[in-house]
């Protein structure tokens, strides 16, 4: 991945330098010819950066696209607009404003939005919880995904501790300690060990009275590594397993990563959703919720997932550009929704995709779900 970063930085420097030279030296021959010349340069720069990004897979292409737009195209466009400002004042002013707005959005998405943690609070009610003596608070954390524990990650645990949840649910993707190389991964076990103990130290700060449960995510390798990551913290890993909570009419059902990706719920799981106790189902991906959305399953239960990161980039009135999931965009965007008797909750996640992916969030704040479970008023 270091090689990819170096190649990307070199490409940025070369292309931005060439664009700056052209933008300053190219003679003014009218707005139409200027637009054609700039389009030709943009296309050439896009091809060059695509070739760099393609070596790191789909996320590498997205990262290269961000660099093409925000590190090459907009700066060169702004320089050219400044150069010809006296000859085409109206157009140049509009272009400068557009470039400034674009760069401002990019800086916000890189340096501000990823650290504006949101606690999304919602109340989940069902008659099956009439046995509760008082409301029960669940904190659900998805896609934590740092490469190391820093100030932001500590602040996340500060917020969790302050909430004093009765139950903590971990929805996968805990530490980003693998490097994706196209369709292959490379795992740095030394890196894993250095990052794991600081992570465990923060998890030990939590002491929910009903315990903590976790499922395996995409960057977690397998159940054994997740169990090793949480060793000594009291977190129990559930993989296609059920845990009955003591003293409350609630069961936690944890899905394997593969099972959470299936757009259906099998008969065995459907049978576990019946009975007097209220099921809380946790999986890494939300695709399994399609069973409820498509009308094939009617269940009085709470379904939770992460994985989508809310898309990381959302467009107002449209939603996430990318979801990496088969659920509708409105659900992948994150939130808590009710469909019939079922409650569907998808977290936008605490962190971001790492390695080759663009490390940005826009209109998509990181998020912890805080759900208060109670019986409806009589």
N, C-alpha and C positions, 0 to 999 in steps of 0.2 A: 504493500500500500504506500510505502514511502516513495517507491519509484513512480507510482501514479501521481502522487502529489507534486513531485519534482517536475515530471513531464507537463503537468497541468500549469504549473507556475511559469515554466519556460515558454510554453505556448502562449500564455497570457501576455508575457512580456514582449515576445516577438510580434504577436499580432497587434497588440495595443501600440507598440512602437511604430510598426509599419502604418497602422491606421492614423496615428498622430502625424506622421510625416506627410502622408497623402492629404489628410485633412487640412494641414497648414499650407502645403505647397501647391495643391491642385488649383489651377486657375478657375476663376468664377466664370461660368458660361450659362448661367441661368438655373432656375430651380429644377427644371425637368432633367437636365443633364447631371446636375448634382445628385438628384435622387437616384438616377440610374447607376452612377458611379458608386454611390454609397451602397446600393443594393448588391452590386457585384462584389464589393469588398466584404459585405456582410455574409454573402453566400460562401465565399472562399474561406472566410474565418470560421464559419459554421462547419464546413466540411473538415477543416483541419482539427478543430476541437472535437468533433464527433469521432474522428479516428483515434484521438487520445482517450476519450471516454469509453469507447466501445471495448477496450481491453479490460476494463474493470466491470463489465456487465451492464445491466439496465440502469442500476443506480449511478454508475459512472457516466452514462450518457446524460442522465438528468443533471448531474453535477456539472458536466461540461456545458450543458445548455445554459445553466445559471451563469457560468463564467463568460460564455459567449455574449449573453445579454447585458450583464451588469458590470463585467470587468473589461470588456472590449467594445461592444457596440455602443452602449449609451455614453461612455466617456469620449469615444471618438466622435460621436454625433454632437455632443456638447461642444467639443473643441472646434468642429467645423462650423457650428452655428455661431460661436464667438468670433471666428475668423471672418465670416461674411456678414456680420451683424449690420455694418454700415450700408451694405448693398441690398439687403433684403430684411429690413428691420422687423417686420411683422412675423414672417416665417421663422426667422432666427429666434425671436423672443419665445414663440410657441414651442420650438424645438428645445430650447434651453429649459423652459419650464417642465416639459415632459421628461427630459433627462434627469432634472433635479428631483422630480416626483418619484421616478423609477428608482434612483439611487437611494432616496430617503426610505422608500418601502423596503428595499433590500437590506439596508442597515438596520432598520427596525426588526425585520424578520430574522436577522442573524444575531443581533446584540441585545434586543429587548424582549420580544415576544416569547422566546424559548424559556425565559426565566420568570414570567408572570404567572405563577402557579395559581390555579383556580380550584376552589373546593366547590364542586357542584353538589348541592344538597337537595334531597328529595325524600318524600315520605311514601313508603310502600305499605299499603293496607290490604288485609285479607281476613275473612272470618276464621280462617284456620289458625290465626294467631290470638284467638280469644283466651288462650291459656297463658299468655304473657302477663306477668304482674305489672310490668312497666315497658315502655318502648325500648327496643333493642337497636343499638347503633352499629352499623357495618361500615368499615372503611375498605374500599377496593382500590388497589394500586396495580396499574398495568404499565408495561413497557418502560420500566425505570431506566435501564439501558445506558448507564454511563460507562466510560472506559476507566474511570477512577472516581473515588469519592472526594468531591470538592465542596466549596461553600454552598452552592445551590443544592446539592444532594443532602447536605446536613440540614438545610432550611426546610426541605421536604419532610424530613423526620421530625423536625421541630413542630411543624403543623400537625403531623399525625399524632404526636404525643399530646398536643394541646386539645385535640378532639376527644381524647379518652374513649376510643371505640370499645365496644364489647366484643367485637369479632373483626379480625383483619384477614382480608382475602387478597392473595397475590395472584395476578392473572397472567404471568409469564413474561419472558424477556427481562432478565434481571441485570446482568452485566454483559456489555458488548465485548466479549473476549474472543470472538472469532472474526476472521477476515474472509470475506466472500471473494473468490477468484472466479468470476463467471458463474459456472454451475457447480463449483467446488468450494470447499471451505478449508482454511488453515487455522488450527487451534494453537494458541500460545499458552501452554500450561503454566509457564513461569509468570506470565502476565496475569493469568487467572488467580494464582495464589497470592500475588502481591495486592490485588484489588479485593480479594474475597474477605480478608480479615477486617479491613475498615468497613466493609458493607455489613458484615455480621455484627460488628460493634454497634452500628446504628440500629439494626433490627432488634438487638437485645434491649434497647431503650423502651420497646413496646411491651406492654404486659396486659393484653386484653383478657378479660375474665373467661371468655369462651374459647380462647385459643386463636391460632393463626393457621391458615391452610393455603397451599400453593399448587399450581399446575405448571406443566412444562411448556415453555414457549419456543419460538423459532431459533433464538440464538443461545438457548440453554443446553444444547447438545442432547442430553437424555436425562431420565429420572435420577440416575445415580449421581450425576454432576450437580443437579439441583439439590439433592439431599446433602451432598458434600458442602455446597455453598451455604445452606442454611443450618449446618451442623451446630448444635449447641444453642440454637435460638428459640427452640420450641415450635418451629414451623413444621407442619406435617404435609408432606407431598401426597396429593391424591391423583392417581392416574386410573381412570375408569373405576373409581372406588367411592364409597359412601361413608360419611362420618356422622354419627348421631350426637348432637350437642346435648350435654347433660343439663337437666333442669329447665329446658325450654323446648317447645314443640317444633323444633327446626332440625333439618338434616342438610348437610353440605355434600353435594355430589360433584366430584372433580372429574373432568374429561381429559383424555389423552389429547395430545396435539392433533393427531390424525382424526380423531372422532369429532373434535370441535370444528374441523374443516368440512365435514360432510353436511350438505344442505338438507339434512333429514335427521330424525331421531329414531333409533331402532326400537324394536318392541321391548327389549329388556330395559332400556332406559325409561321408556314411556310407562312401564309398569311401576318403576321406582317413584314416579311422580304422583302416584295415587296414594290414598291413605289419609290419616288424620294429621300427620305431621307436614309442615310446610317445607317444600324442597327449595334449596338455594343451589342452583347449578352454575358452576364456574368452568369456563373453557378459555383457551387463549384466543382463538378466532371466533367471530360471531356467526359464521356461516350456519352453524347448527340451529340458529334461531329461525332459519327459513321454514322449519317445520311449523312454527307458529304463524309466521307471516303468510305462508301459502295456504293456511287453513287446514292442514292435515293433522294438527295437534291442538287440542284444547286442554290447557293445564293451568291450574291455580298454582303458580310457581314463579320464582324470581330467577331470571337467566342473566348472567353477567359475562362479559368478554372485554378484551382489549384488541390488540393487534393492528388496528387500522391507523392509529395515531391521529385519528380525525382527518387523515389525509395530509396533515402538517401544513398544507396550503389550501385555504378555502377561499372561494369567490363569493362575495355577498350575493344573496338571492339564487345562488346555484349550488354551493356546497363544495365538498372536496373534489379536486381535480383527479386524484388517484385514491383508490380505496383498498386495492389488493384483496378484495373480498367480493363474494357474490350477493351480499345483502344490499338493499337499496341505499342510495347515497345519504338519505336523511338519517338512516340508522348508523351507517358507518361514520357519519360526521360526529357522533358522540351525543350522549344524553340518556335520559330515562323516560321510557314510554310505556303506555299500557295498551295491550291488545287483548280484548276480552278479559278473561281472568288472569292472563299472564302479564308479568312485568319484564320488560326488556331493557337492559342497561349496558351501554357500550362506552368505555372510557377512551378519551383522546390520548391517554398516556401521560406519563410524567416527563419522559425524555424525548429523544429524537433518534432517527435512524443514523447510524454512525458509518465508519469506513468510507466508501466511495460516495455515499449519498449526500445530497445537499443538506447541510445542517441549518435548516431554517424552519421557522413557523410563521405563518401569516394568517391572521384572522382565525387563529386556531390555538388558543392558549393551552399549555399543559394542564393536566386535570387529575384530581383525585375525586372519586365518587364517595360521598358520605350519605348513607341511606339509613333512615330511621324506620324500623319495622314496627308495626302496631296493628291492632284490630280496628276496624272502622267503628265510629261512634254508633251506638245503638239508637 
